[in-house]
């Protein structure tokens, strides 16, 4: 296993999981807050990251209900870390945190990314009143600003984790789809999310009856890279994300996240 090969796999994976990806949707007026209230008050999900039949890393997703200034909301924490031989060749240790309103609309997000020799810090604020997303990325090694952007957004955007939980509230049946405005803090597009078919999925945490969804974000939609992104949610009221898969070109291969452990509230 060459260092360059591992670099090509884990850096796109880190970019996928920790880019300030935002799924845009309606606000509380259309029932979003009511749908979000069906989500667990607290949840920790642990995943194994597999690439070419080896465990390349671990991902842990924490989800908590919060209350600030009398306003209910949510907080997320997602940590991705390379493991084993892969970590020796190219170490990844990324943490993504975000604050959401009660209707899952993003308020702010923060990314601390350590990938190889790189150390980056990114902050994004979502201003619903001004309908602006403000993006600021710094190189902590060189102590310099890499990028600073301000773009127009709808009045409600969901960051990458909030977007996943938003999908859990949609209850799409196979054959149904939704058009979803998406932003990474630097670009804004409208992408399609499609419920495709029911499947049984086996993971280290067990076997689940699921619905497979595809999010059309690659192939010059939001990302230029040629790839396909799939998410498997359990076919029940919880809509638990038990598997996530990114299929890239043959030279890189397929990256799969499978649920290892669930710690409900």
Residue, then its C-alpha position, 0 to 999 in steps of 0.5 A: x500500500x503506497x502513501x500516495x494511494x492512501x492520500x488519494x482515499x482519505x483526503x477525499x473522504x475527509x473532504x466529503x465528511x467535513x466540508x461544510x456541506x449544507x442541505x437547505x430546506x424549509x423553516x419551522x413554519x412548514x413543520x420542520x421543527x415538529x418533524x425534528x422533535x421526533x429525533x432522539x434527544x441524544x445519540x452516539x453512532x460509531x462507524x468503521x471506515x472500510x476501503x479495499x477490504x481493510x479498516x482504514x478509519x473510524x468515525x463517531x457521530x454525536x447528537x444532542x439536544x441543547x438549550x441556549x438563551x431559552x431557545x431549543x436547538x441541537x449540537x453535533x460532533x463528528x470525528x473521523x480518524x485513520x487507524x492501523x497501517x493507513x494511519x501510519x502512512x497518512x494520518x487523519x484526525x478531523x473534528x466537525x462541530x455544529x450548532x442547529x436551531x430546533x428546525x435543524x437549520x444551521x447556525x454555525x459550524x467549526x472544522x478542525x482538520x489534521x490531514x498528513x502534515x496539513x492543519x486547517x481550521x474552518x469556521x462557517x456562520x449561517x445568517x438566516x436574517x441576512x441570507x448569507x453564509x460566511x466561510x473562513x478557512x485558515x492554515x494553522x501551520x503557516x498562520x495564514x488565511x486560505x479562503x474567505x467567502x460570503x455567499x447568498x443562501x436560503x433562510x434555512x440551511x442544514x450543515x452536513x450532519x443536520x442534513x443527514x438528520x433532516x433526511x431522516x425526517x423526510x420519510x421518502x418511499x422508494x421511487x420518490x425524490x426531493x430537490x434539495x438546495x445545497x451549499x458548501x459555504x463557497x458554492x450553492x446548487x440544487x441537488x436531488x436526493x432519491x429513495x431507490x429501493x429496500x435492502x437488507x444490510x449487514x453491519x458489525x452492529x447487526x442486520x437491518x431492513x433499510x431503504x437506500x438513498x442516493x444524494x446526487x452531489x458529485x459529477x460537477x453538481x457540488x463536487x467535480x469528482x466523479x463519484x456516487x454517494x449512497x446512504x442506507x436508513x433503517x426502514x422504520x420510524x428511527x431512520x437510523x443511518x447504518x451504512x454510507x458509501x462513496x463509489x469513486x473511480x476505479x483507481x481509488x475505489x469504494x469507501x464504506x462506513x458501516x455502523x459498529x455501535x449505537x448508544x441511544x438516549 
